[in-house]
Amino acid sequence: MDLVTLAGVIPGAKPTPIPGMDGTVSQLLGYGLWLLVLAGVAGAGFGVYKLAVADKSRHGGGAEPFKWMGGGVAAILLGGSLITILNGIAGG
């Protein structure tokens, strides 16, 4: 299976098998949640970058970096909580 090679890219990504959901679906769900967390980190980082290079004048429209950071943090919290819940269900 080609998804096994993703374990080298995603740090600490070892999906716990979920009872009654063994096989490919369980692996895809596990890796998908880790990718969601990584995408959240990237979004929050991009928001910090946009805040650093934003026009600081009164007409700069400074809400966009905070939207990126908020979306990134929300994705991290969503992915992390789902990983925790699924690991608790699986007994990992």
C-alpha positions in Angstrom: 0.0 0.0 0.0 1.4 3.4 -1.0 0.1 5.2 2.1 2.6 3.5 4.3 5.3 5.8 2.8 3.4 8.8 4.3 4.5 7.7 7.8 7.9 9.1 7.0 6.5 12.5 6.1 4.0 12.9 9.0 5.8 12.9 12.4 4.4 10.4 14.9 1.5 9.4 12.6 0.6 5.9 13.7 -3.1 5.6 13.3 -4.8 3.3 15.9 -7.1 0.7 14.3 -10.7 1.5 15.2 -12.8 -1.5 16.2 -15.2 -2.4 13.3 -13.4 -0.1 10.9 -10.2 -2.0 10.1 -8.5 -1.8 6.8 -8.0 1.0 4.3 -10.8 3.3 5.6 -9.2 3.3 9.1 -5.8 4.1 7.7 -7.1 6.9 5.4 -9.0 8.4 8.3 -6.0 8.3 10.6 -3.7 9.9 8.0 -6.3 12.4 7.0 -6.6 13.7 10.6 -2.9 14.1 10.8 -2.9 16.0 7.5 -5.6 18.2 8.9 -3.5 19.1 11.9 -0.5 19.8 9.6 -2.7 22.0 7.4 -3.8 23.9 10.5 -0.2 24.5 11.5 0.6 25.7 8.0 -2.5 28.0 8.0 -1.6 29.5 11.4 2.0 30.0 10.3 0.9 31.7 7.1 -1.3 34.0 9.2 1.7 35.0 11.3 3.7 35.7 8.2 0.9 37.8 6.7 0.7 39.7 10.0 4.4 40.3 10.0 4.4 41.8 6.4 1.0 43.5 6.6 0.6 47.2 5.9 0.3 48.7 9.4 -1.4 51.9 8.3 -5.0 52.7 9.1 -6.1 51.6 5.6 -4.3 48.3 5.6 -7.2 45.9 6.2 -5.6 44.0 9.1 -8.2 41.4 9.7 -7.0 38.9 7.1 -4.0 37.5 9.0 -6.2 36.9 12.0 -8.6 34.9 9.8 -5.7 32.7 8.7 -4.5 32.2 12.2 -8.0 31.5 13.5 -8.7 29.0 10.8 -5.4 27.3 11.4 -5.9 27.1 15.2 -9.5 25.8 14.6 -8.1 23.1 12.3 -5.5 22.1 14.8 -8.1 21.8 17.6 -10.5 19.9 15.4 -8.0 17.4 14.2 -6.4 17.0 17.6 -9.7 16.4 19.3 -10.8 13.9 16.7 -7.5 12.0 17.0 -7.9 12.0 20.8 -11.5 10.8 20.6 -10.7 8.0 18.1 -7.7 6.8 20.1 -9.9 6.7 23.2 -12.5 4.7 21.4 -9.9 2.3 20.0 -8.4 2.0 23.5 -5.0 3.2 22.4 
